[in-house]
Amino acid sequence: MPSVGVKLYSVFFKLLLKHRLQNLISISAADGLSDLFGVSTRSDESVAAANPSFTDGVATKDIHIDPMTSLTVRIFLPESALSPPEPDSSKLRHKDNYNHQTRSDRRHSHGPLHQNSPAPAERNESRRNSYGCNNENLEPYGGYAPSPKRNSRKLPVMLQFHGGGWVSGSSDSAANDFFCRRIAKVCDVIVLAVGYRLAPENRYPAAFEDGVKVLNWLGKQAKLADCCMSLGNRRVNGVEVKKLNVQGQIVDAFGASMVEPWLAAHADPSRCVLLGVSCGGNIADYVARKAVEAGKLLDPVKVVAQVLMYPFFIGNNPTQSEIKLSNSYFYDKPVSVLAWKLFLPEKEFDFDHPAANPLAHNRSGPPLKLMPPTLTVVAEHDWMRDRAIAYSEELRKAQACAEDIAIWVKKYISLRGHEFSY
């Protein structure tokens, strides 16, 4: 059971959250709160500034990807992306010949390390000078810029959708920034934290549509990157573009780059993982269904797996946990109901809404057997846990789920496909 301190904090947290939600409901009812552009962060929440230089092994930057809305993404690039590409497996066959002069490097284990190799500090400095962390390879704002002369290492891409009950939280919040940094380093992936539009300024399906927009944007970035080497002055999708020979970038008529350099140099969109936390799990599941429906139309983007962490599922017929834990810690049933009232349009308010209940009879989309491999994580005292488990069991009938996030994700994104198998 949680400690007394946790219980007391939970009480104050729920009181404060309930007060904020009630204020949003009253403002929405009185002023008809609606904004197509929307907001992706609340002014009273602490945020972490982006840092395009590598700090604690991760560099970050924010990108506003939709000029018509507030939709943004924060990119988390792990420093491991600066390492040389992994050697061919054929070259690894001879490693036993010099095992006596090798040692393991847990962070960058890309091949043998000879006794006459430079010291760790010298090796790190050499890597920085070779892979774009010197003055010659800085973007205008002073951050890391990939060197076009280097054969960059490609990393899988993880789309992360934060929690917050549809009405709070953000991709650049201090808590989400810390979480995504750890995921980027532990899983060795590029994390795109999605700053989707919040309710009640934008109700359903705005957040869901934003998730799909980011997935399509990732595909567009991959195609634009492929065009960089061969495209001259012409138009792409009705936009006049030209090629800058010096930087190898595609820019629009105003000189603004249309290609995100970090993704162009280091992202492998064919190994894309979706990660959703709380209500972000609902978004991730929706995006996964749309990816299955799109099929090869999304190429080169391929969603190979998804992780749902205590998803915000609910339904009209209460489960056992929804009865016993209705007054659970932090997000209890009354608070959750307020959040759903702010998210769903009044005419569509129903706990068996497809956005709320993944097993609802009126849910459309592909059969569950076609869904990507899914890891579902539940919290012991979460009153919605039974519904998440039920959905996981339905998915399990078509495919097996693994248990550990880091090992599990790497199993599906590994280039060779076997070193993380069970």
C-alpha positions in Angstrom: 0.0 0.0 0.0 1.2 3.6 -0.6 2.7 5.5 2.3 0.9 8.1 4.3 2.8 10.8 2.5 1.6 9.6 -0.9 -2.0 9.3 0.3 -1.9 12.9 1.6 -0.3 14.2 -1.5 -3.0 12.4 -3.6 -5.7 14.1 -1.6 -4.3 17.6 -2.3 -3.6 16.7 -5.9 -7.2 15.6 -6.6 -8.6 18.7 -4.9 -6.4 21.0 -7.0 -7.1 19.1 -10.2 -10.8 19.0 -9.6 -10.8 22.7 -9.0 -8.9 23.3 -12.3 -11.2 21.1 -14.3 -14.3 22.7 -12.8 -12.9 26.1 -13.8 -12.4 24.9 -17.3 -15.9 23.6 -17.5 -17.4 26.8 -16.2 -15.3 28.9 -18.6 -16.2 26.6 -21.5 -19.9 26.8 -20.7 -19.9 30.6 -20.2 -17.7 31.7 -23.1 -18.1 28.9 -25.5 -14.4 28.2 -25.3 -13.3 27.0 -28.7 -10.1 27.8 -30.7 -9.1 26.1 -33.9 -5.5 26.9 -33.4 -5.7 25.6 -29.8 -3.2 25.3 -27.1 -0.7 22.6 -26.4 0.5 23.7 -22.9 -1.0 25.4 -19.9 0.6 28.6 -18.6 0.5 27.5 -15.0 2.6 24.3 -15.7 6.3 24.2 -15.4 8.2 23.5 -18.7 11.7 22.6 -19.6 13.5 24.6 -22.2 14.8 22.8 -25.3 18.6 22.4 -25.5 19.9 21.6 -29.0 23.3 20.8 -27.6 24.0 17.4 -26.0 23.3 17.6 -22.2 23.4 14.4 -20.2 23.5 12.5 -23.4 20.5 14.0 -25.2 19.9 17.0 -27.4 16.4 18.5 -27.8 14.6 20.9 -30.1 11.0 22.1 -30.6 9.3 22.2 -34.0 6.0 23.7 -34.9 4.9 21.4 -37.6 1.4 22.7 -38.5 1.0 26.4 -39.3 -2.8 26.2 -38.9 -2.7 24.8 -35.3 -0.6 24.8 -32.2 0.6 21.2 -32.9 4.3 20.8 -32.1 6.9 18.1 -31.5 10.0 18.0 -29.2 12.8 15.9 -30.7 15.0 14.0 -28.3 18.2 12.9 -30.0 20.4 10.6 -28.0 24.2 11.1 -28.3 24.5 7.5 -29.3 23.3 8.6 -32.8 26.8 10.2 -33.3 28.5 6.8 -33.1 29.6 5.1 -36.3 27.1 2.8 -38.0 27.1 -0.7 -36.6 29.5 -3.0 -38.4 28.3 -5.8 -40.7 27.7 -9.1 -38.9 30.3 -10.8 -41.2 33.0 -8.6 -39.7 32.0 -9.7 -36.3 32.9 -13.3 -37.0 36.6 -12.6 -36.5 36.2 -10.9 -33.1 37.4 -14.0 -31.3 40.8 -13.5 -32.8 41.4 -10.5 -30.6 39.2 -11.1 -27.6 42.2 -10.8 -25.3 42.6 -7.1 -26.3 39.0 -6.0 -26.2 36.7 -4.7 -23.5 33.0 -3.8 -23.5 31.6 -0.3 -23.7 28.1 -0.5 -22.4 27.1 2.8 -24.0 28.6 2.5 -27.4 29.4 -1.2 -28.1 29.9 -1.1 -31.8 33.0 -3.2 -32.1 36.4 -4.1 -30.6 38.4 -1.6 -28.6 42.1 -2.2 -29.0 44.6 -1.7 -26.2 46.3 1.1 -28.0 42.9 3.0 -28.4 42.8 6.5 -26.9 41.6 7.0 -23.3 37.8 7.4 -22.8 38.1 11.1 -22.5 40.2 11.4 -25.6 37.8 9.0 -27.5 34.8 11.0 -26.5 36.5 14.3 -27.7 37.5 12.6 -30.9 33.9 11.5 -31.5 32.6 15.0 -30.9 35.0 16.5 -33.4 34.2 13.9 -36.0 30.4 13.8 -35.8 29.3 17.4 -35.8 29.8 18.9 -32.3 32.4 21.4 -33.3 32.1 25.0 -34.5 31.9 24.0 -38.1 28.8 21.9 -37.7 26.6 24.1 -35.5 23.1 25.2 -36.6 22.4 29.0 -36.5 21.0 28.7 -33.0 24.1 27.1 -31.7 22.9 23.5 -31.5 24.1 20.2 -33.0 24.0 20.0 -36.8 24.8 16.7 -38.6 27.8 16.6 -40.8 26.9 15.7 -44.4 30.4 14.2 -44.8 29.7 11.4 -42.3 27.9 8.1 -42.7 25.3 8.7 -39.9 23.9 6.0 -37.7 20.2 5.5 -38.1 18.0 5.1 -35.0 14.4 4.0 -34.6 11.8 6.7 -34.0 9.4 6.6 -31.1 6.3 8.9 -31.1 5.4 9.7 -27.5 2.0 11.0 -26.4 1.9 12.5 -22.9 -0.9 12.1 -20.4 -2.9 14.7 -18.5 -6.5 13.8 -19.0 -6.8 15.6 -22.3 -6.7 19.0 -20.6 -3.2 19.3 -19.2 0.3 18.2 -19.6 2.6 19.0 -22.6 5.5 17.7 -24.6 7.8 20.2 -23.0 6.7 19.9 -19.4 9.5 19.2 -16.9 8.2 15.7 -16.1 7.7 14.7 -19.7 11.1 16.1 -20.7 12.8 13.9 -18.0 10.8 10.8 -19.0 11.5 11.2 -22.7 15.2 11.8 -22.1 15.4 8.5 -20.2 13.5 6.6 -22.9 15.7 8.0 -25.6 18.9 6.9 -23.8 17.7 3.5 -22.5 15.9 2.4 -25.7 18.5 4.1 -28.0 15.8 5.7 -30.1 14.9 9.2 -31.3 11.8 10.3 -29.4 9.3 12.7 -30.9 7.2 14.0 -28.0 3.9 15.2 -29.5 2.4 18.4 -28.3 -1.1 17.8 -29.3 -4.0 20.3 -28.8 -5.7 20.2 -25.4 -9.3 20.3 -24.5 -11.6 22.1 -24.0 -10.2 24.5 -26.6 -10.1 21.5 -28.9 -12.3 18.6 -28.2 -12.4 15.1 -29.8 -11.1 14.3 -32.4 -8.4 17.1 -32.4 -5.8 15.2 -30.3 -6.3 12.0 -32.3 -6.0 13.9 -35.6 -2.8 15.6 -34.3 -1.3 12.2 -33.6 -2.0 11.1 -37.2 -0.6 14.4 -38.6 2.7 13.8 -36.8 2.9 10.3 -38.3 2.3 11.7 -41.8 4.8 14.5 -41.1 7.4 11.9 -40.3 6.8 10.2 -43.6 7.0 13.5 -45.4 10.3 14.2 -43.7 11.7 10.9 -44.8 10.7 11.5 -48.5 12.1 15.1 -48.5 15.4 13.8 -47.1 15.6 11.3 -49.9 15.0 14.1 -52.4 17.8 16.3 -51.1 20.5 14.6 -53.1 18.9 14.9 -56.4 16.3 17.7 -56.4 16.9 20.9 -58.3 14.6 24.0 -58.5 11.1 22.7 -58.8 7.8 22.4 -56.9 6.9 19.8 -54.3 3.2 19.4 -53.3 2.5 22.8 -54.8 5.3 24.5 -52.9 8.1 26.2 -54.7 11.4 24.7 -53.5 15.0 24.9 -54.4 18.2 23.1 -53.5 21.0 24.7 -51.5 24.1 23.1 -52.8 26.2 24.1 -49.8 24.0 22.6 -47.1 22.2 20.0 -49.2 18.8 21.3 -47.9 15.4 21.7 -49.5 14.0 25.1 -48.7 10.8 27.0 -49.6 10.6 30.3 -51.5 11.3 32.2 -48.3 14.5 30.3 -47.6 13.1 28.2 -44.7 14.3 24.6 -44.5 11.6 22.1 -45.2 13.8 19.2 -44.0 14.5 18.5 -40.4 18.3 17.8 -40.3 18.3 15.6 -37.2 15.7 13.3 -38.6 17.2 13.3 -42.1 20.6 12.2 -40.7 19.7 9.9 -37.9 16.0 8.6 -38.2 14.9 5.3 -39.5 11.1 5.7 -39.9 10.8 2.0 -41.0 11.2 1.2 -37.3 8.6 3.4 -35.6 7.2 2.7 -32.1 4.2 4.4 -30.5 4.3 5.2 -26.8 1.2 6.6 -25.0 0.9 7.5 -21.3 -2.6 7.6 -19.8 -4.8 9.5 -22.3 -1.8 9.4 -24.6 -2.3 5.7 -24.7 -5.7 6.3 -26.3 -4.1 8.5 -28.9 -1.3 5.9 -29.6 -3.9 3.1 -30.1 -5.9 5.3 -32.5 -2.7 6.2 -34.5 -1.8 2.6 -34.6 -5.2 1.7 -36.1 -4.8 4.4 -38.7 -1.4 3.2 -39.6 -2.7 -0.3 -40.1 -5.5 1.1 -42.3 -3.0 3.2 -44.4 -0.7 0.2 -45.0 1.9 0.9 -47.6 0.5 4.4 -48.1 2.6 5.4 -45.1 5.9 4.1 -46.6 8.6 4.5 -45.6 7.1 4.8 -42.1 6.2 1.5 -40.5 4.7 1.2 -37.0 6.4 -1.9 -35.7 5.1 -1.8 -32.1 3.2 0.2 -29.5 3.4 0.7 -25.7 0.3 1.7 -23.8 1.1 2.8 -20.2 -2.0 2.8 -18.0 -4.3 3.9 -20.8 -7.3 6.1 -20.1 -9.9 3.5 -21.1 -13.4 3.6 -19.6 -16.8 2.1 -20.4 -20.5 2.1 -19.4 -20.5 -1.3 -17.8 -18.1 -0.9 -14.8 -15.4 -3.5 -14.2 -14.3 -4.9 -10.8 -11.5 -2.4 -10.4 -13.7 0.5 -11.4 -16.0 -0.4 -8.5 -13.4 -1.2 -5.9 -10.9 1.6 -6.8 -13.3 4.3 -7.9 -11.8 6.6 -5.2 -8.2 5.6 -6.1 -5.2 7.9 -5.9 -4.6 10.9 -8.1 -7.0 10.3 -11.0 -10.1 8.8 -9.4 -13.5 8.3 -11.1 -15.1 11.7 -10.4 -12.0 13.5 -11.7 -11.7 11.3 -14.7 -15.4 11.9 -15.6 -14.8 15.6 -15.5 -11.9 15.2 -17.9 -14.0 13.2 -20.3 -16.7 15.8 -20.2 -14.2 18.4 -21.2 -12.8 16.2 -24.1 -15.9 14.7 -25.7 -18.4 16.9 -27.5 -21.6 17.2 -25.5 -23.6 15.4 -28.1 -21.1 12.5 -28.2 -20.6 12.1 -24.5 -20.7 8.3 -23.9 -18.3 6.1 -22.0 -18.6 3.6 -24.8 -17.4 6.2 -27.2 -14.7 4.6 -29.5 -12.2 7.1 -28.0 -13.0 5.8 -24.5 -13.6 2.1 -24.9 -11.3 0.2 -27.2 -13.7 -2.9 -27.1 -16.9 -0.9 -27.7 -19.2 -2.6 -30.2 -19.3 0.5 -32.4 -15.6 0.8 -32.7 -14.4 0.9 -36.3 -11.0 0.0 -37.7 -8.9 -3.0 -38.5 -9.3 -6.4 -36.7 -7.2 -6.6 -33.5 -5.1 -9.4 -35.1 -3.7 -6.8 -37.5 -2.6 -4.4 -34.7 1.1 -4.1 -34.1 2.7 -5.9 -31.2 1.5 -4.2 -28.1 2.9 -3.9 -24.6 0.3 -2.8 -22.0 1.5 -1.4 -18.6 -1.1 -1.0 -15.8 -0.8 0.5 -12.3 -1.8 -1.5 -9.3 -4.1 1.2 -7.8 -5.5 2.5 -11.1 -9.2 2.2 -11.2 -9.1 1.7 -15.0 -6.7 -1.2 -14.9 -9.1 -4.0 -15.6 -10.2 -2.4 -18.8 -6.6 -2.1 -20.0 -6.0 -5.7 -19.1 -9.1 -6.8 -20.9 -8.0 -5.0 -24.0 -4.5 -6.5 -23.7 -6.0 -10.0 -23.4 -8.0 -9.5 -26.6 -4.8 -8.4 -28.4 -2.9 -11.4 -26.8 -5.3 -13.8 -28.6 -3.8 -12.6 -31.9 -0.2 -12.0 -30.8 2.0 -12.4 -27.7 3.0 -9.4 -25.6 6.4 -9.0 -23.8 7.1 -7.7 -20.4 10.0 -5.3 -20.2 9.8 -1.9 -22.0 13.5 -1.4 -22.9 14.2 -5.0 -23.9 10.8 -5.5 -25.5 11.0 -2.4 -27.7 14.6 -3.2 -28.8 13.4 -6.7 -29.8 11.2 -5.2 -32.5 13.5 -2.3 -33.7 16.8 -4.2 -33.8 18.5 -4.2 -37.2 19.6 -7.8 -36.8 16.5 -8.9 -35.0 17.9 -11.6 -32.7 20.2 -10.2 -30.1 17.3 -9.1 -27.9 15.1 -12.1 -28.4 14.0 -14.3 -25.5 
